[in-house]
Amino acid sequence: MLISILIPPYARPEQLAQAQQSIAQQGHALIGEIIIGDDSPRAFWDRNQAIIAQSELAALIDYEPSEPS
């Protein structure tokens, strides 16, 4: 059984990087997907995408930005 991980990084790019590092340190043999549901203001999207691109987990990540209501 593979697991899914959801990370909600609302306006906290530094913590997004820390969360990815923590997941990577625990191994990812059982991880099927990592969903990043980003309701951050648009000004954070590029920075969050850059952090994701640098992650060793990038192939497992589905980044879903959305405009806050």
C-alpha positions in Angstrom: 0.0 0.0 0.0 1.3 3.4 -1.0 0.5 6.5 1.0 -0.4 10.0 0.0 0.9 13.1 1.7 -0.8 16.5 1.7 1.3 19.6 2.4 -0.6 23.0 2.8 2.2 25.6 2.6 0.1 28.7 3.0 2.6 31.6 2.6 5.4 29.6 4.2 8.0 28.6 1.6 10.7 27.9 4.2 8.4 25.4 6.0 7.6 23.8 2.6 11.3 23.2 2.1 11.6 21.8 5.7 8.6 19.5 5.2 10.1 18.1 2.0 13.4 17.5 3.7 11.7 15.7 6.6 9.8 13.4 4.2 13.0 12.7 2.2 14.9 11.7 5.3 12.3 9.2 6.3 12.6 7.4 2.9 10.0 7.4 0.2 9.5 3.7 -0.7 5.9 3.8 0.5 5.0 7.2 -0.8 2.7 7.1 -3.8 2.2 10.9 -4.1 2.8 14.2 -2.4 0.1 16.8 -3.0 0.9 20.4 -2.3 -2.4 22.3 -2.1 -1.2 25.9 -2.2 -3.7 28.6 -1.3 -0.9 31.1 -0.8 -1.3 34.5 -2.5 0.0 34.4 -6.1 3.2 36.2 -5.0 4.4 33.0 -3.3 3.7 30.6 -6.2 7.0 31.0 -8.1 9.1 30.6 -4.9 7.2 27.5 -3.9 7.6 26.0 -7.4 11.3 26.6 -7.3 11.6 24.9 -3.9 9.7 21.9 -5.3 11.9 21.7 -8.4 15.0 21.5 -6.2 13.6 18.7 -4.1 14.7 15.1 -4.6 11.0 14.3 -4.3 9.9 16.4 -7.2 8.8 13.4 -9.3 6.3 12.5 -6.6 4.9 16.0 -6.2 1.6 17.3 -7.6 1.6 21.0 -7.1 -1.9 22.5 -7.0 -2.0 26.3 -6.6 -5.3 28.0 -6.2 -6.5 31.5 -5.6 -7.6 32.1 -2.0 -11.3 33.0 -1.7 
